[in-house]
Amino acid sequence: MGSSVRLFRVWGIDVQVHWSFLLILAYGAFIYSGRSNPLAGALYGIVVILLLFVCVLLHEFGHALVAKYFKVNVPTITLLPIGGVAQLERMPRQPLQEFLIAIAGPAVNFVLTLLLLPIALLVVGMGMGSGSFSSLLVYAQARMMTPSLDGLLVYLAFTNFALGLFNLLPAFPMDGGRVLRSLLAMAMPYVRATRIAVMVGRLMAVLLAFVGLGGNIMLLLIAFFVYVGGRGELEAVESRHVLKDIRARQALNREARQLYTSEPIDKAVDLIMTTYQADFPVFDLGSNFVGVLTRPHLVGVLRTQGREGRIVDVMIPAQEVPVVGPETTLADVWDKMMENGSRVVAVKEQGRFLGLITLDDISELIQVVGATKEREEKQASQPAPTAIL
C-alpha cells in the first residue's frame, strides 16, 4: 500500500486510494464511451465508478465501525481496483466479534440495496409508463447499462446486492471466509478453524480463477488475492498460537548489549557490524533507561547526517517506546508492536527496566518453538502402536 494517497480522515480512520485506482476509472470511461456522444459517455462511466466505490467505502466503514466498537483500532481504509481493504491492527478476541465485524460489510450493501431499489424502480416505472411488475424488472435490467438517472440507480441497487452476495462467498480471507472461520471457531480451536477456512478459500480461489480464465481479469485478481491472503493469514494465526504460551520474561536476552547517551554514533555502528544485535537500549550515566536505538532508525540517521553526533541525539525517547509487563504473553507483545508501529517493546516491572523484546526476537521464537509444536502435533495425531499377540 506504499503508493496510496490519503484522501481524508474521519472517525480516526485515514481513507486512502491506491494509484492503480485510476485504471478502474479509465476502464469505466472506456466501456461507456462507445455511444453517440463518447465524451458524455466517458464522463458518465467515471461517475458510475466513483459512486460504486462510495458504496465500497461504506462497506469498509461497516467493518471498521463495528471493529472500533470492539476496541479494535482501524488506522486506514484503502481503495483498490478490486475493492477496499480496512486494516485492523489486530484480530478480535472472540469468534462472535469477528463474525459481527465480517458480516457488517455485506450488511451495508444489502441495506443500500433496500434503500436504492424502490427509488430505482419508481424512477424506471415513471419512464416506462404502464406494464406488469415482471415487465418493469425486464425494462429496468435493460436500462441498467444506459447512461441515465434511472439506469444509474438500477445499476447501483443491483450491484450492491451482487457485492453483498459475492463477499459472503466462503473465500477466506474475504468476508464470507471470515464468517466461516468465526463460526468454526465457536466449536473448535481457532488455529484449526483457520486452517479449514483457508483450505475452503483456496478451493474457491481455484474456482474463481477457472471462471476468470474466460476473460474476467477482475476474478483472476481476486482469486490471486484470496490464495495469497489466506496463506498469510494462516501464518499469522499459527505464529500467534506459538507465542500465546510464552511470557515476556522468558524472551528477554540477558546478554544484550547496551548503549549510553554520551557515546558517539560510531559505537552503535560498531556493535551492529560486530554482533547479531540490531536494537539497543540506551541508558544515561545514572543507569536509567532513557531510550532505544533501532537499526532502521540508525540507518535513517546515517543517511541524513552521517556518523557525527552522540547516541542521545538520535535515540528514540523512552516515552515513545511501548511498555509491557514481564508476565505479558508474547502474543500480546506482538499485538502491542503492531498497534504502536514499533519493532521493540520495553519490559518493565514496577517501573524497573528489565530488557527489550524486538521483532527479531519474536521471529526467532516463532521458528524455533513453532517447529517444536508442529512436531508434537504430528506425533499426537499419529495412531498409537498396537501389539499383536
C-alpha positions in Angstrom: 0.0 0.0 0.0 3.1 2.2 -0.2 1.8 4.0 -3.3 -1.5 5.1 -1.8 -2.7 8.7 -1.5 -4.6 9.9 1.6 -7.9 11.5 0.7 -9.4 12.4 4.1 -9.6 11.3 7.8 -12.9 10.5 9.6 -13.6 8.9 13.0 -9.8 8.4 13.4 -9.5 6.4 10.1 -7.4 7.6 7.2 -9.2 6.9 3.9 -6.6 6.5 1.1 -6.7 5.4 -2.5 -4.1 3.4 -4.4 -2.7 4.9 -7.6 -3.9 1.8 -9.6 -7.5 3.1 -8.8 -7.0 5.3 -11.9 -7.1 2.2 -14.0 -10.6 1.3 -13.0 -11.7 4.9 -13.7 -10.2 4.6 -17.2 -12.0 1.3 -17.6 -15.3 2.8 -16.6 -14.8 5.7 -19.1 -13.9 3.3 -21.8 -16.9 0.9 -21.5 -19.4 3.8 -21.7 -17.6 5.9 -24.3 -18.8 3.8 -27.3 -22.0 5.8 -27.6 -23.3 8.5 -29.8 -21.6 11.1 -27.6 -18.3 9.5 -26.5 -17.3 12.3 -24.1 -20.6 12.3 -22.3 -20.5 8.5 -22.1 -16.9 8.6 -20.7 -17.9 11.1 -18.0 -20.9 9.0 -17.1 -18.7 6.0 -16.8 -16.4 7.8 -14.4 -19.4 8.9 -12.3 -20.7 5.3 -12.2 -17.3 4.0 -10.9 -16.9 6.8 -8.4 -20.4 6.1 -6.9 -19.8 2.4 -6.9 -16.7 3.0 -4.9 -18.6 5.2 -2.5 -20.7 2.1 -1.8 -17.4 0.1 -1.4 -16.2 2.7 1.1 -19.4 2.4 3.0 -19.0 -1.3 3.0 -15.5 -0.9 4.6 -16.8 1.6 7.1 -19.3 -1.1 8.2 -16.4 -3.3 9.1 -14.4 -0.5 10.6 -17.0 1.0 12.9 -18.0 -2.4 14.3 -14.3 -3.2 14.9 -13.9 0.1 16.7 -16.9 -0.8 18.8 -15.0 -3.8 20.0 -11.9 -1.7 20.7 -10.0 -2.8 17.6 -8.3 0.1 16.0 -8.6 0.7 12.3 -5.9 3.1 11.1 -6.7 3.0 7.4 -9.2 2.1 4.7 -7.6 1.7 1.2 -9.5 1.7 -2.1 -8.1 -0.6 -4.8 -9.4 -1.6 -8.2 -10.6 -4.9 -6.8 -12.4 -3.3 -3.9 -11.4 -1.9 -0.5 -9.4 -3.0 2.5 -10.0 -2.0 6.1 -6.8 -2.5 8.0 -7.4 -3.9 11.5 -4.4 -3.5 13.9 -5.3 -6.9 15.5 -7.8 -9.6 15.2 -10.8 -9.5 17.6 -10.5 -11.7 20.7 -13.8 -13.6 20.3 -15.2 -15.5 17.4 -18.6 -13.7 17.8 -16.8 -10.4 17.5 -15.1 -11.5 14.3 -18.4 -12.7 12.9 -20.1 -9.4 13.6 -17.2 -7.4 12.1 -17.1 -9.6 9.0 -20.9 -9.6 8.4 -21.2 -5.8 8.8 -19.7 -5.1 5.4 -22.1 -7.1 3.3 -25.0 -6.0 5.6 -24.2 -2.4 4.5 -24.5 -3.4 0.8 -27.9 -5.1 1.5 -29.2 -2.0 3.3 -28.1 0.1 0.4 -29.9 -2.2 -2.0 -33.1 -1.9 0.1 -32.8 1.9 0.0 -31.9 2.2 -3.7 -34.1 -0.4 -5.3 -37.5 1.1 -4.5 -36.3 4.5 -5.8 -34.8 3.0 -8.9 -38.0 1.0 -9.7 -40.1 4.1 -9.1 -38.0 6.2 -11.5 -37.9 3.4 -14.1 -41.7 2.9 -13.8 -42.3 6.6 -14.4 -40.3 6.4 -17.6 -41.8 3.1 -18.7 -45.4 4.1 -18.2 -47.7 1.1 -17.8 -47.0 -2.6 -17.6 -46.7 -5.6 -15.2 -44.1 -5.9 -12.5 -42.2 -8.5 -14.4 -42.0 -6.3 -17.5 -40.8 -3.5 -15.1 -37.9 -5.7 -14.0 -37.0 -6.6 -17.6 -37.2 -2.9 -18.6 -35.1 -2.0 -15.5 -32.4 -4.5 -16.5 -32.3 -3.1 -20.0 -31.9 0.4 -18.6 -29.1 -0.6 -16.3 -26.3 0.0 -18.8 -27.9 3.1 -20.3 -26.4 6.4 -19.3 -29.3 7.9 -17.5 -30.5 8.6 -13.9 -32.8 5.5 -13.8 -30.0 3.4 -15.3 -27.6 4.6 -12.7 -30.0 3.9 -9.8 -30.7 0.4 -11.1 -27.1 -0.3 -11.6 -26.1 0.8 -8.1 -29.0 -1.2 -6.5 -28.3 -4.4 -8.2 -24.5 -4.0 -7.9 -24.8 -3.5 -4.1 -26.9 -6.7 -3.9 -24.3 -8.6 -6.0 -21.4 -7.2 -3.9 -23.1 -8.3 -0.7 -23.6 -11.8 -2.0 -20.2 -12.1 -3.6 -18.5 -11.0 -0.4 -20.3 -13.8 1.5 -18.6 -16.5 -0.6 -16.5 -18.6 1.8 -13.3 -17.5 0.1 -11.1 -16.7 3.1 -9.8 -14.0 3.8 -12.8 -12.3 2.2 -15.8 -11.5 4.4 -17.6 -14.9 3.8 -14.4 -16.8 4.7 -14.1 -14.8 7.9 -17.7 -15.6 8.7 -17.0 -19.3 8.1 -13.8 -19.1 10.3 -15.7 -17.4 13.1 -18.5 -20.0 13.1 -16.0 -22.8 13.1 -14.0 -21.2 15.9 -17.1 -21.4 18.1 -16.8 -25.2 18.0 -13.1 -25.9 17.6 -9.7 -24.4 18.3 -9.0 -21.1 16.4 -6.0 -22.4 14.5 -7.8 -25.5 13.2 -10.8 -23.3 12.2 -8.4 -21.0 10.3 -6.8 -24.0 8.5 -10.2 -25.2 7.4 -11.3 -21.8 6.3 -8.0 -21.3 4.3 -8.5 -24.7 2.6 -12.0 -23.8 1.6 -10.8 -20.4 0.5 -8.1 -22.0 -1.7 -10.7 -24.2 -3.4 -12.8 -21.1 -4.0 -9.8 -19.3 -5.4 -9.2 -22.1 -7.9 -12.9 -22.0 -8.9 -12.8 -18.2 -9.3 -9.6 -18.5 -11.4 -11.2 -21.1 -13.6 -14.2 -18.8 -14.2 -11.9 -15.8 -14.7 -10.0 -17.6 -17.4 -13.0 -16.9 -19.6 -11.8 -13.3 -19.8 -12.7 -11.8 -16.4 -9.5 -10.2 -15.2 -11.1 -9.0 -12.0 -11.9 -12.6 -10.9 -8.3 -13.6 -11.6 -7.1 -10.8 -9.4 -9.5 -11.7 -6.6 -8.5 -15.4 -6.9 -4.8 -14.4 -6.5 -5.7 -12.2 -3.5 -7.7 -15.0 -1.9 -5.0 -17.6 -2.3 -2.1 -15.4 -1.2 -4.0 -13.6 1.6 -5.3 -16.8 3.1 -1.8 -18.2 3.4 -0.5 -15.0 5.0 -3.4 -15.0 7.5 -2.8 -18.7 8.4 0.9 -18.0 9.1 -0.1 -15.0 11.3 -2.6 -17.1 13.3 -0.2 -20.0 13.7 2.5 -17.6 14.8 0.2 -16.1 17.4 -0.7 -19.6 18.6 3.0 -20.3 19.1 3.5 -17.1 21.1 0.5 -17.3 23.4 2.1 -19.6 26.0 5.4 -17.7 26.2 5.8 -14.8 28.7 7.8 -11.7 28.0 10.2 -12.6 30.9 11.2 -15.8 29.1 12.1 -14.0 25.9 14.5 -11.4 27.4 18.1 -11.6 26.1 20.2 -11.4 29.3 23.4 -10.9 27.2 22.0 -8.0 25.2 24.5 -5.1 24.7 23.5 -1.6 25.7 24.5 2.0 24.8 24.9 5.2 26.8 23.7 8.6 25.9 27.2 10.1 26.0 28.6 7.6 23.4 29.2 8.5 19.8 27.0 7.2 17.0 30.1 5.2 15.8 29.7 3.0 18.9 26.3 1.8 17.6 27.6 1.2 14.1 30.5 -0.9 15.5 28.1 -3.0 17.6 25.7 -3.7 14.7 28.6 -4.7 12.5 30.3 -7.0 15.1 27.3 -8.5 16.8 23.9 -10.1 15.8 22.0 -7.4 17.8 20.1 -4.8 15.9 18.2 -2.9 18.6 19.8 -1.4 21.7 18.5 0.0 25.0 20.1 3.4 25.8 21.0 4.4 29.4 22.1 7.7 30.9 25.2 7.9 33.2 22.9 7.1 36.2 22.0 3.7 34.6 18.4 4.9 33.9 16.7 3.6 30.8 16.1 6.6 28.6 15.6 5.4 25.1 16.1 2.9 22.3 18.2 2.9 19.1 16.9 0.6 16.4 18.7 -0.5 13.3 16.2 1.2 10.9 16.4 4.4 12.9 20.2 4.3 12.9 20.3 3.7 9.1 18.0 6.7 8.6 20.3 8.9 10.7 23.4 7.7 8.8 21.8 8.6 5.5 20.8 12.1 6.6 23.6 13.3 8.9 26.3 10.6 8.8 28.2 9.5 11.9 28.5 12.9 13.6 26.8 13.2 16.9 26.0 11.3 20.0 23.6 8.5 20.8 21.4 10.9 22.9 20.8 13.0 19.7 19.4 10.1 17.6 17.8 7.7 20.0 14.0 7.1 20.3 13.0 8.5 23.7 11.8 6.0 26.3 8.4 7.8 26.4 7.7 6.7 22.8 8.6 3.0 23.4 5.7 0.7 24.2 5.9 -1.0 27.6 4.7 -4.4 28.7 4.9 -6.3 32.0 7.1 -9.4 32.4 4.1 -11.8 32.5 2.6 -10.5 29.3 2.3 -13.2 26.7 4.4 -12.7 23.5 1.1 -12.9 21.5 0.0 -9.7 23.3 3.5 -8.2 23.0 3.2 -8.8 19.2 -0.2 -7.1 19.2 1.3 -4.2 21.1 4.0 -3.8 18.5 1.5 -3.8 15.7 -0.8 -1.3 17.4 2.1 1.1 18.0 4.0 0.5 14.8 7.1 -0.3 16.8 9.7 -3.0 16.3 10.6 -3.0 20.0 8.9 -3.0 23.4 10.4 -2.4 26.8 9.7 -4.9 29.5 9.3 -3.3 32.9 8.3 -4.4 36.4 7.1 -1.8 38.8 8.9 0.8 36.7 12.2 -1.1 36.7 13.6 -1.8 33.2 14.2 -5.5 32.6 15.1 -5.5 28.9 13.9 -5.2 25.3 11.9 -7.6 23.1 12.3 -7.0 19.4 10.7 -8.2 16.3 13.8 -10.2 15.5 13.4 -12.0 18.9 9.8 -12.9 18.2 10.7 -14.1 14.7 13.3 -16.5 16.0 11.0 -17.8 18.7 8.2 -18.4 16.1 10.6 -20.5 14.0 12.1 -22.5 16.9 9.1 -23.0 19.1 6.8 -23.4 16.1 8.9 -26.3 14.7 8.8 -28.0 18.1 5.0 -27.6 18.4 4.5 -28.8 14.8 6.4 -32.0 15.6 4.4 -32.5 18.8 1.1 -32.0 17.0 2.2 -34.5 14.3 3.1 -37.1 16.9 -0.1 -36.6 18.8 -2.2 -37.1 15.6 -0.5 -40.4 14.8 -2.3 -43.6 16.0 -0.7 -45.3 18.9 1.1 -48.6 18.0 -0.8 -51.8 18.9 0.8 -55.0 19.9 -0.2 -58.2 18.1 0.0 -61.3 20.3 
